[in-house]
């Protein structure tokens, strides 16, 4: 949480977890997260983090309890496995 706050300059950026909605899809989780991020960029709508406990206010994270229509210019998709592997992908909204 501290690293995200520092990276984003303290902005109140939504952090979304799909696990509460779809469970752990294991190897499919990354693809599902990528597709969700693409839809958020396209539709300009951030999905909800359903079935998640509210974020600790001290962490400074915003986990939307309901979908939010808002400008979405970029998305960071992070994935972690139970065996210690991790990866990240940054997407940016295409504009002409």
C-alpha positions in Angstrom: 0.0 0.0 0.0 2.8 2.4 0.8 4.6 1.7 -2.5 1.4 2.4 -4.4 0.7 5.7 -2.5 4.3 6.8 -3.3 4.1 5.8 -6.9 0.8 7.5 -7.4 1.7 10.7 -5.5 -0.9 10.2 -2.9 -3.8 10.4 -5.4 -7.0 8.6 -4.4 -6.8 5.9 -7.0 -9.2 3.0 -6.9 -7.7 -0.5 -6.2 -9.8 -3.3 -7.4 -9.8 -7.0 -6.4 -11.7 -9.5 -8.5 -11.2 -12.4 -6.2 -14.3 -11.6 -4.2 -16.4 -11.7 -7.3 -14.9 -14.7 -9.2 -12.9 -16.6 -6.6 -9.3 -17.7 -7.3 -9.1 -18.7 -11.0 -5.4 -19.7 -10.5 -3.7 -19.6 -14.0 -6.7 -17.7 -15.5 -6.6 -14.9 -13.0 -4.1 -12.8 -14.9 -6.1 -13.0 -18.1 -9.3 -12.1 -16.3 -7.6 -9.1 -14.6 -6.2 -7.9 -18.0 -9.7 -8.2 -19.6 -11.3 -6.3 -16.7 -8.7 -3.5 -17.0 -9.2 -3.2 -20.7 -13.0 -2.9 -20.2 -12.4 -0.3 -17.5 -10.3 1.8 -19.9 -12.8 1.4 -22.7 -16.0 2.0 -20.7 -14.5 4.6 -18.4 -16.0 2.7 -15.5 -14.1 1.1 -12.5 -15.5 -2.2 -11.3 -16.4 -2.8 -7.7 -14.4 -4.9 -5.3 -17.3 -7.0 -4.2 -17.3 -9.3 -1.2 -14.2 -7.6 0.2 -13.7 -6.2 3.6 -13.4 -2.4 3.6 -9.7 -1.2 3.3 -8.0 -0.1 6.4 -8.2 3.7 6.3 -4.5 3.9 7.4 -3.4 2.3 4.2 -4.8 5.1 2.1 -6.3 2.7 -0.5 -9.8 3.2 -2.2 -11.6 -0.1 -2.8 -14.8 0.8 -4.5 -17.8 -1.0 -3.0 -19.8 -0.2 -6.2 -18.8 0.4 -9.8 -17.7 4.0 -10.4 -18.0 6.0 -13.6 -14.9 8.1 -13.7 -12.0 9.0 -16.1 -9.7 6.0 -16.5 -6.5 6.9 -18.3 -4.3 4.0 -17.2 -4.4 0.7 -15.4 -1.9 -1.3 -13.5 -2.6 -5.0 -13.5 -0.6 -7.0 -10.9 -0.5 -10.8 -10.5 1.0 -12.9 -7.8 1.1 -16.7 -7.5 1.2 -19.0 -4.5 4.6 -20.1 -5.5 6.2 -16.6 -5.4 5.9 -15.6 -9.1 4.7 -12.1 -9.8 4.2 -9.9 -12.8 2.8 -6.5 -13.7 1.4 -4.8 -16.8 0.6 -1.1 -17.3 -2.1 -0.2 -19.8 -2.9 3.2 -21.2 -6.1 4.4 -22.8 -5.7 4.9 -26.5 -6.5 8.3 -27.8 -6.2 9.6 -31.4 
